[in-house]
Amino acid sequence: MSISMYRLTVPMFQRGLASLKTYLDKAEAYAKEKNIDPAILVAARLAPDMLPLSGQYQRASDTAKFALARLTATDAPKFDDNETSFDDLRERLAKTEAYLGGFSAQAVEGTQTRQITLPGKSGIILAGDEYIATFALPNFYFHVATAHAILRSQGAPIGKRDYLG
């Protein structure tokens, strides 16, 4: 039995983006309550060599939009990676959601066999369903989970239910 490529992509990405929005709401409330400059949270990292919170949001957004673009052989919108506030991150999520919302099930169905070259210099080519299952979704959720971990490490009251939606 095969799974719908649409169901494997658009709703999955939308769910993760919804979690990221919840994180922003909770982080903003936490910053106000504790009198923390929100810029500190947006720039927070788990480790010096990891991307900050803003970078996690940018990569999650990019992964979602580029996955759909690669599957459908279309161009994804380009966003500058210049978000420095909660509102900037919300705007990026909204633009990503609007882009994903423009895909019908018919536009995505049948893409499981499309040959996708992994980004970067690896030269690895995967069928669309393998690309989504073994690269795009794991990468997307890595960045969602890392955003979660960054905010938790800063003391924000974010829990597993926020991650699961």
C-alpha positions as CSV (number, residue, x, y, z in Angstrom):
1,M,0.0,0.0,0.0
2,S,1.4,3.4,-0.9
3,I,1.1,6.6,1.0
4,S,-0.1,9.8,-0.6
5,M,2.9,12.0,-1.4
6,Y,0.7,15.0,-0.5
7,R,-0.1,13.6,2.9
8,L,3.6,12.8,3.5
9,T,4.6,16.4,2.8
10,V,2.3,19.4,3.0
11,P,0.4,18.4,6.2
12,M,3.6,17.2,7.8
13,F,5.4,20.4,7.2
14,Q,2.4,22.5,8.2
15,R,2.2,20.6,11.5
16,G,5.9,21.4,12.3
17,L,5.5,25.0,11.3
18,A,2.5,25.2,13.7
19,S,4.8,23.9,16.5
20,L,7.3,26.6,15.6
21,K,4.6,29.2,15.9
22,T,3.6,27.9,19.3
23,Y,7.2,28.1,20.4
24,L,7.4,31.8,19.3
25,D,4.2,32.6,21.3
26,K,5.5,30.9,24.4
27,A,9.0,32.3,24.1
28,E,7.7,35.8,23.6
29,A,5.5,35.5,26.7
30,Y,8.4,34.1,28.7
31,A,10.7,36.9,27.6
32,K,8.1,39.5,28.8
33,E,7.5,37.7,32.0
34,K,11.3,37.4,32.8
35,N,12.2,40.7,31.3
36,I,14.6,39.1,28.8
37,D,15.5,40.9,25.6
38,P,13.8,38.8,22.9
39,A,16.9,39.2,20.7
40,I,18.8,37.1,23.2
41,L,16.4,34.2,22.6
42,V,16.4,34.7,18.8
43,A,20.3,34.5,18.8
44,A,20.5,31.7,21.4
45,R,22.4,28.5,20.4
46,L,22.9,25.1,21.9
47,A,26.6,25.1,21.0
48,P,28.9,27.6,19.5
49,D,29.1,25.8,16.2
50,M,25.4,25.3,15.8
51,L,22.9,27.7,14.2
52,P,21.0,30.1,16.5
53,L,17.3,29.9,17.0
54,S,16.7,32.1,13.9
55,G,18.8,29.7,11.8
56,Q,16.7,26.8,13.0
57,Y,13.6,28.6,11.8
58,Q,15.2,29.5,8.5
59,R,16.4,25.9,7.8
60,A,13.0,24.4,8.7
61,S,11.3,26.9,6.4
62,D,13.8,26.2,3.6
63,T,13.5,22.5,4.0
64,A,9.7,22.6,3.6
65,K,9.6,24.9,0.7
66,F,12.5,23.4,-1.2
67,A,11.2,19.8,-0.7
68,L,7.9,20.7,-2.4
69,A,9.7,22.7,-5.1
70,R,12.0,19.7,-5.9
71,L,9.2,17.3,-5.9
72,T,7.1,19.4,-8.3
73,A,9.9,20.7,-10.4
74,T,8.9,24.3,-9.6
75,D,10.7,27.2,-8.1
76,A,10.4,28.0,-4.3
77,P,10.3,31.6,-3.1
78,K,13.7,32.9,-1.9
79,F,13.8,34.4,1.5
80,D,16.6,36.4,2.9
81,D,18.0,34.9,6.1
82,N,17.8,38.1,8.0
83,E,15.3,37.5,10.8
84,T,16.3,39.1,14.1
85,S,13.0,39.2,16.0
86,F,10.0,37.0,16.9
87,D,7.9,39.0,14.5
88,D,10.4,38.4,11.7
89,L,10.3,34.7,12.3
90,R,6.5,34.7,12.4
91,E,6.5,36.5,9.0
92,R,8.8,33.9,7.6
93,L,6.6,31.1,8.8
94,A,3.5,32.8,7.4
95,K,5.2,33.1,4.0
96,T,6.2,29.5,4.1
97,E,2.7,28.4,5.1
98,A,1.2,30.4,2.2
99,Y,3.6,28.8,-0.2
100,L,2.8,25.3,1.1
101,G,-0.9,26.1,1.0
102,G,-0.7,26.7,-2.7
103,F,-0.1,23.0,-3.4
104,S,-3.0,20.8,-4.2
105,A,-2.9,17.1,-3.7
106,Q,-3.0,16.6,-7.4
107,A,0.2,18.7,-7.8
108,V,2.1,16.5,-5.5
109,E,0.7,13.1,-6.3
110,G,2.9,10.9,-8.6
111,T,6.1,12.6,-7.4
112,Q,7.3,9.5,-5.5
113,T,9.3,8.4,-8.5
114,R,10.7,11.8,-9.5
115,Q,14.5,11.7,-9.3
116,I,15.7,14.2,-6.7
117,T,19.4,15.1,-6.4
118,L,20.3,15.8,-2.8
119,P,21.3,19.3,-2.1
120,G,25.0,20.0,-1.6
121,K,27.9,18.3,-3.3
122,S,27.0,14.7,-2.5
123,G,25.6,13.9,-6.0
124,I,23.2,11.4,-4.4
125,I,20.0,10.9,-6.3
126,L,16.9,9.5,-4.7
127,A,13.3,8.8,-5.8
128,G,10.9,11.4,-4.5
129,D,9.4,9.2,-1.7
130,E,12.9,8.2,-0.5
131,Y,14.0,11.8,-0.6
132,I,11.1,12.9,1.6
133,A,11.3,9.9,4.0
134,T,15.1,9.8,4.4
135,F,16.2,13.4,4.0
136,A,13.6,16.1,3.9
137,L,11.4,15.1,6.8
138,P,14.3,14.1,9.1
139,N,16.1,17.4,8.3
140,F,12.9,19.4,8.8
141,Y,12.2,17.8,12.2
142,F,15.8,18.1,13.3
143,H,15.5,21.9,13.0
144,V,12.1,21.9,14.7
145,A,13.4,19.8,17.6
146,T,16.6,21.9,17.8
147,A,14.5,25.1,18.0
148,H,12.6,23.4,20.8
149,A,15.8,22.5,22.6
150,I,17.3,26.0,22.3
151,L,14.2,27.6,23.9
152,R,14.1,24.9,26.6
153,S,17.8,25.5,27.3
154,Q,17.0,29.2,27.8
155,G,14.2,28.3,30.3
156,A,11.2,28.9,28.1
157,P,8.2,26.7,29.2
158,I,7.9,24.6,26.1
159,G,7.1,20.9,26.4
160,K,6.6,17.7,24.4
161,R,2.9,18.6,23.8
162,D,4.0,21.8,22.0
163,Y,6.3,19.7,19.8
164,L,3.6,17.2,19.0
165,G,1.0,19.8,18.3
